[in-house]
Amino acid sequence: MPTDTAGDAGQQYHTNQIMYLAKSISWADGNAKVYTLGVLPPRAAVIRAGVVVTTAFNSGTNNFLDIGTSGDDDGFATDLALGTVGIIVADELATTNDAYSTSASTIIATTSLTGTQATTGAGIAWVEYIIADR
């Protein structure tokens, strides 16, 4: 389990488990909001990521979400479509060089809502990970 403290090893369970970071997102937070999902502990390997869109976003032009690290804000996902309800999975995990780090990594999600101001939109951005070499 993440501790949100950079450099902390994170909680180590007695069984192998998939851990996650998650954060609610909303149109009401602004057009280019940067959400901090949390801090991955050292030796965390990201295995899945995405967003659950619970209410479709309705900006006039773009309704996108990027997911990545504070050093590469779209390292896991670029321009995930927020305009329809559903589970939208990350599109760049197969080729990212940010999936594993020996040091702690801050994970962020950034909305890009452009055109006519949105009046609806909500969801949950998430990143799943495992800890290597415990």
C-alpha positions in Angstrom: 0.0 0.0 0.0 1.4 3.4 -0.8 2.3 5.7 2.0 2.6 8.9 -0.1 6.1 9.4 1.4 8.8 9.4 -1.2 11.4 6.8 -0.6 9.3 4.7 1.7 9.2 1.0 0.9 5.4 0.9 1.2 3.4 -1.6 3.1 4.5 -5.2 2.5 1.7 -7.8 2.7 2.4 -11.4 3.7 0.8 -12.5 0.4 1.5 -11.3 -3.1 -1.0 -8.6 -4.0 -1.7 -6.0 -6.7 -1.7 -2.6 -5.1 -3.1 0.6 -6.6 -3.2 4.4 -6.5 -6.6 6.1 -7.4 -8.0 9.6 -7.4 -11.5 11.0 -8.3 -11.5 13.4 -11.2 -14.2 16.0 -12.1 -15.0 18.6 -14.7 -15.6 21.1 -11.8 -11.8 21.0 -10.9 -10.9 23.0 -14.0 -9.9 22.6 -17.6 -6.2 21.5 -17.1 -6.2 20.1 -13.6 -3.2 18.1 -12.4 -4.2 15.4 -9.9 -1.7 13.6 -7.7 -2.7 10.0 -7.4 0.1 9.3 -4.9 3.7 8.1 -4.7 4.8 4.7 -5.9 7.4 3.1 -3.6 10.9 2.1 -4.9 10.9 -1.1 -7.0 7.2 -0.7 -7.9 6.3 -2.1 -11.4 3.2 -0.5 -13.0 1.1 -3.3 -14.6 -2.1 -1.5 -15.5 -3.7 2.0 -15.5 -6.7 3.9 -16.8 -9.8 5.8 -15.9 -13.3 4.7 -15.0 -15.6 7.4 -16.5 -18.7 7.4 -14.3 -20.3 10.5 -15.9 -19.2 11.5 -19.4 -17.3 14.8 -19.8 -18.9 17.3 -22.2 -16.4 20.0 -23.1 -16.9 21.4 -26.6 -13.7 20.2 -28.2 -11.5 17.9 -26.2 -12.2 15.7 -23.2 -8.9 14.0 -22.5 -6.8 12.6 -19.6 -3.1 11.9 -19.5 -1.6 9.6 -16.8 2.1 9.4 -16.0 4.8 10.4 -13.6 5.8 13.9 -12.4 8.7 13.7 -14.8 6.7 12.3 -17.8 3.1 13.3 -17.4 1.8 11.1 -20.3 4.2 8.2 -19.7 1.3 5.7 -19.2 -1.5 7.2 -21.1 -2.0 10.0 -23.6 -5.4 11.6 -24.5 -7.7 9.0 -23.0 -11.2 9.8 -24.1 -13.4 11.0 -21.3 -16.5 11.7 -23.5 -18.2 8.3 -22.9 -18.9 6.3 -19.7 -16.8 3.2 -19.3 -13.4 1.8 -18.4 -10.7 3.5 -20.5 -7.4 1.6 -20.3 -4.0 3.2 -20.6 -2.6 3.2 -24.1 1.1 3.4 -23.6 2.0 0.9 -21.0 3.4 -1.6 -23.5 6.2 0.8 -24.6 6.7 3.1 -21.6 10.1 3.4 -19.9 8.4 4.7 -16.7 6.8 1.4 -15.6 9.6 0.5 -13.2 11.9 2.6 -11.0 14.3 1.8 -8.2 13.3 5.1 -6.5 9.9 6.5 -5.5 7.8 8.0 -8.3 4.9 10.6 -8.0 2.0 9.6 -10.2 -0.2 12.3 -11.8 -3.2 12.5 -14.0 -3.9 15.6 -16.1 -7.2 16.6 -17.7 -7.4 18.5 -21.0 -10.9 19.9 -21.3 -11.1 22.5 -24.2 -13.7 24.3 -26.2 -17.1 25.1 -24.6 -16.8 24.9 -20.8 -17.8 21.4 -19.5 -20.9 21.1 -17.3 -20.6 17.4 -16.6 -17.9 14.8 -16.1 -16.6 12.5 -13.3 -14.4 9.5 -13.0 -11.6 7.7 -11.1 -8.1 7.6 -12.5 -6.0 4.6 -11.3 -2.6 2.9 -11.6 -2.0 -0.7 -10.5 1.4 -1.9 -9.5 3.4 -4.8 -7.9 6.5 -4.6 -5.8 9.5 -6.4 -7.2 12.2 -8.3 -5.2 10.7 -8.1 -1.7 
